Amino acid sequence: MTLFSRALCGASLIALAIPAYARDDDQDRAIIVTGERQTQDAEAEIRKTPGGVDVVAAEDFADTVAVSLRDALAFSPGVYTQPRFGQEVRISVRGSGISRGFHMRGLLLMQDGIPINLADNNGDFQELDPQVFERIEVYRGGNALRHGGSTLGGAINAVTPTGRTAPGVEARIDGGSWNTVRGKLAAGLATEAGDGYLAITGDASDGDRDHARRRSLRLNGNVGLRLREGVETRFYASANHIQQELPGALTRTQALSNPGQTLPGNIAQDQARDIDSIRLQNRTTIALGSGSLSFGGFLNAKQLDHPIFQVIDQKSTDHGAFARLELVGEVAGLPVEASLGSTARFGTVQARQYVNVGRRRGALTADARQRARTIDSYGEVRVRLVPALSLVAGAVHTHGEREVANRLAPARSGSASFDVFSPKAGLLFEPVAGVQFFANANRSVELPGFSELNQTPFAIGGVVTPGFVDLDPQRAWTYEAGARGQAGIARFDVTLYRADIRGELLQYNQAPDIPAATFNARRTRHQGIEAGLDLAFAPWATLRQSYQLNDFRFRGDAVFGDNRLPVVARHVYRGELRLGTERLSVTPNVEWVPDGAWADYANSVKVPDYALIGIGARARLRGGLSLFVDARNLTGRRAIGDISAAVRAGDASAIYYPVERRAVYGGVRARF
């Protein structure tokens, strides 16, 4: 997108926003109240879960330049979001996906309740644009059972507005440092027979590092039809065009001395990650006399052009179906709620690799057809034993199939099949309205994806071993207890957890008994605290805080003993103090990592601690017009935000990603 195009786009959005001055304040409040009511209903439903869960309303991050899920989920307890570059961040819950230095593993990502992970469970969050969503629901660990989630990290569900929850037109434009320009134009319409919503968003930035330019254009929409009383069907569509240059990782010295640089190899190879994708899905809901039945299907077509050390060319098609039955009634005089459902995903990837000749495709080096099938079938029962105490029990059965047909080297082909049962049981105690105590025990399972199963061949004793690696699923038992609610000026959400894991997928040096660089560890333990605490000191002063304690380590490993696991910092604190009214406010904020993470499994190198200071400001004018400023890293602190784990890090190890440099952004949004 040229500078002229960006300016034209911005001018168009501002022009569309001008009629907002004529908007009646009562109309704007009606839209806000409608959205708030939906979020409150979602919070009431999610609070039936005896474990760590959270709902993040769009208003919580509306006054920031929310480029990625890091911006949107910064204050969600237990969600570890650290920067890499642009929209590429690390997202980890309870230590999920530590070994994955790119994209994401160990979390189920959903949009409107339907998985967007590929069929082998690998995830890509770059297709989720936070500025589109009405709210984001976070289900940590086994608390994702109600959506069929069975991984260590749980699930994140991004919910799109509808024509009923967001009627009218919304326009928004943001901009600032690094030639950043972002825009949004959305419209919603509702009648008795149906409703529709459409949002178009654009993003352009040169990035805060060399070779970090990004461009994207996204479309998200849905149409709902009331077929008859109690029967509604909704069609969803999304399209994404994403272009992202990759500055890559740096050495420790480079990241701390000159974080704006990029290694020459990234520039010479013009490393990038470009995505074009289309997603279609449908959900039909039928209201029953004592519950509801929902069912539907989805189709996702995606093309990835990914020049890195080689040019990765992948074309994938995923499709699937789901059904969910919810019932409410009584058994032996006790109130009972039950959920029963299944989600089936089927995917095919045409995966090719070429020699990278300045981003052009040279000789073909890999050609494989990858097929995956994942079926999650689940059930959950909630029984209210007495008015203040509920018992919740359920289970997920996960069936997975993975097959790689290597066309260039048939000996490297292979397949694997998995069947795992994961139960859960918990108690939810609410002694007074608005205050809950909970505890549960659950089993999680994570099936290896193609990145783990189809690894680069290597030599042992001069013999090249086939690339398809027979890995076991990662299994864990997690025990958690906590409390949430509101008391006086405090709103709190605290969870303590311990996960004992077998077969965690981590990095090792290859050896006769370790046939792959990413392999199953024997025993590890993840334990910690996930905490959120909001304090309303006065109508004009509110402190919002989140804190994580992350204690992850090996347990008697033959190679690493009882070493701590790398990548995830032991302590992370975030806080912001909002001073002012709904009309005008300023918000100083801080992100503090007092003890830097280990960079390697050998525990030989740690990254430094850091604190990032920022400030925001917001003004709400008449007619639904809002202005905001979002200033970050005001002191220009040089620090390391994320790490690609190494077995043993050295001075030349390029595994470090610096935090975002000093930046100032501003924006305007309007409803009419």
Secondary structure as UniProt FT lines:
FT   HELIX           3..17
FT   HELIX           18..22
FT   HELIX           25..46
FT   TURN            47..48
FT   STRAND          53..57
FT   HELIX           58..60
FT   TURN            62..63
FT   HELIX           69..72
FT   TURN            74..75
FT   TURN            77..78
FT   STRAND          79..85
FT   TURN            86..87
FT   STRAND          88..93
FT   TURN            94..99
FT   STRAND          108..111
FT   TURN            112..113
FT   STRAND          114..115
FT   TURN            119..120
FT   HELIX           125..127
FT   HELIX           130..132
FT   STRAND          135..140
FT   HELIX           141..147
FT   STRAND          154..159
FT   TURN            163..165
FT   STRAND          168..176
FT   HELIX           177..179
FT   STRAND          180..190
FT   STRAND          194..205
FT   TURN            210..211
FT   STRAND          214..228
FT   TURN            229..230
FT   STRAND          231..245
FT   HELIX           252..257
FT   TURN            259..260
FT   HELIX           264..268
FT   TURN            269..270
FT   STRAND          272..288
FT   TURN            289..290
FT   STRAND          291..307
FT   STRAND          310..331
FT   TURN            332..333
FT   STRAND          334..357
FT   TURN            358..359
FT   STRAND          360..386
FT   TURN            387..388
FT   STRAND          389..406
FT   HELIX           410..412
FT   STRAND          414..432
FT   TURN            433..434
FT   STRAND          435..446
FT   HELIX           450..453
FT   STRAND          459..460
FT   TURN            461..462
FT   STRAND          463..464
FT   STRAND          474..487
FT   TURN            488..489
FT   STRAND          490..502
FT   STRAND          505..507
FT   TURN            512..513
FT   STRAND          518..520
FT   STRAND          523..538
FT   TURN            539..540
FT   STRAND          541..554
FT   TURN            558..560
FT   STRAND          571..580
FT   STRAND          584..593
FT   TURN            601..602
FT   STRAND          610..620
FT   HELIX           622..624
FT   STRAND          625..632
FT   TURN            634..635
FT   STRAND          640..643
FT   TURN            651..652
FT   STRAND          656..658
FT   STRAND          663..671
//
